[in-house]
Amino acid sequence: MSHIAKIIANGWRSGLEILILAVGIYYAFVFLRGTRGWPVVIGFFIMLALNFLATLLDLPVLGPLFQTFFALSAVAVLVIFQPELRRLLSELGNLPIFNPAPAREQRENIEVIVQAVERMSEVRIGALIAIEQSIQLQEAVESGIVVDCQATPEMLETIFFPNNAIHDGGVIIQEDRISYAACIFPLTQRQDLNKSLGTRHRAAIGLSEETDAVVVVVSEETGMISCAYKGHLVRGLSAEELRAFLSSVLLRRAKARKVREWFRFRKKEAVAPNASTYA
């Protein structure tokens, strides 16, 4: 009887391990899909299939070569997927239980951004605004001018006014302050994007790929409002849609709403029209 109980206990543990691994692999695929590391994942599985074929056919040269490749792949994964791994770990450390955020301050910050973006959209003033979360954005930008002032709609409009000396580049908002202006964000290297996307939109996607920042874009050509998050870009947002999405991401206490808004965000991205968009 004890032997049967031991078998059942071992089977339960094995089943739990398989379930955890399956869930982990699934969410890893979901997390990496659409990022710069996704083609690397596809290439890795191609190499895995070739290794299986070489083992099956007992090829004396290719077999050891593939074994050496997979032995070194652990180090390669840390190098290739460094931005994705950093973002994943930062999201785990940024869970509400570990890092509660002041909801009132975030709501005020959201209103400042929405008001400024709505005004600039109406008069077609181009803008690029990055809202810092857990990952410090100074590591991701090449340059910038220290501003360090209270974030207000008027100040954001002043910075992005076309005749202003620092209107080019992006703005970094930390908590309720504008920390830097005229920042150069890293451009995305994705090849599957609409060719009409301009520099602002590609910079927004690039920064959101490497960090957990939310990046808001206003097109100078069309006045269209866009938002980039986790490597995904949604165009054609209204002020209310932007407010809803920023609230779902930045207000940690509204966790259930955050999940619903994220799915709405992904769905809207999937059906977004491929209309021409310029920086």
PyMOL commands that set and color helices and strands:
alter all, ss='L'
color gray80, all
select helices_A, chain A and resi 2-32+38-57+62-80+82-93+103-123+137-139+153-160+199-210+239-250+255-271
alter helices_A, ss='H'
color red, helices_A
select strands_A, chain A and resi 127-131+145-150+170-174+177-183+214-218+225-229+232-234
alter strands_A, ss='S'
color yellow, strands_A
deselect
rebuild
show_as cartoon
